[in-house]
Amino acid sequence: MPSAAPGDAPEPDAEALELGRRLFARDCRFVVGAARRDQVPDSDLPEVAFAGRSNVGKSSLINALTGHRALARVSHTPGRTQQVNFFVLGERLMLADLPGYGYARAPKDQVRRWTALVRAYLRGRPTLRRACLLIDARHGIKDPDRALMDLLDEAAVSYQAVLTKCDKAGAAELATRLAAVGRELAGHTAAHPDVLATSARTGHGIAELRAALAALAAPPASREIT
Ligand code: GDP
């Protein structure tokens, strides 16, 4: 049996991959952008949030997952969007795209607003099943990511590290990064032990992430053909 690197996620089985494929083939539509806690939509659906430093590849990953070219706009102005964007996928899963963080030139009051919005969102969202913490495969976990991990730990939100832009890292670098991220997350109780490696450019790991997220979605309505 091939041995997985520490922190590397085990392969999902064919059935899980197929459930992920079917869910993410369904319609995904934008619901609302919330710049304040009172703009966060009411929802009974299980929810998954995506968070990461500006430019980590978050928009590209959401677009790759949902098969849309520009659902989450690929931003060329890092750190500009200060709202949580909500999308509903196949009426079974809510996706929440958190504003990027860690932009070096961000003014202090923007950082404060970001923290207030994200903290309020994380604390007041019982439907939030998991946050995907996106980490650039070439850079690993940085201090702004650790600040977010503190917020997630504090709000007791379970989270999973997802490496992005894996096509840009060599195989040895990727293995080292996966192990290092896995080791660091092992010290956090709210962190999921499996680290996923993805590339929005090549599609690497996208099917596996779809499978992991489909496992959190509401079951299909009985009359629905999945
Ligand atoms: P965001 O700010 O986190 O939403 O990041 P974007 O999705 O806007 O991506 C930032 C930059 O990284 C853009 O120039 C993307 O084309 C690039 N990018 C995103 N994902 C990948 C990837 O998987 N591989 C490579 N090579 N580049 C990527």
Residues whose N, C-alpha, C, O or C-beta is under 5 A from the ligand:
A	BS01	GDP	R53 S54 N55 V56 G57 K58 S59 S60 R73 V74 S75 G100 K165 C166 D167 K168 S199 A200 R201
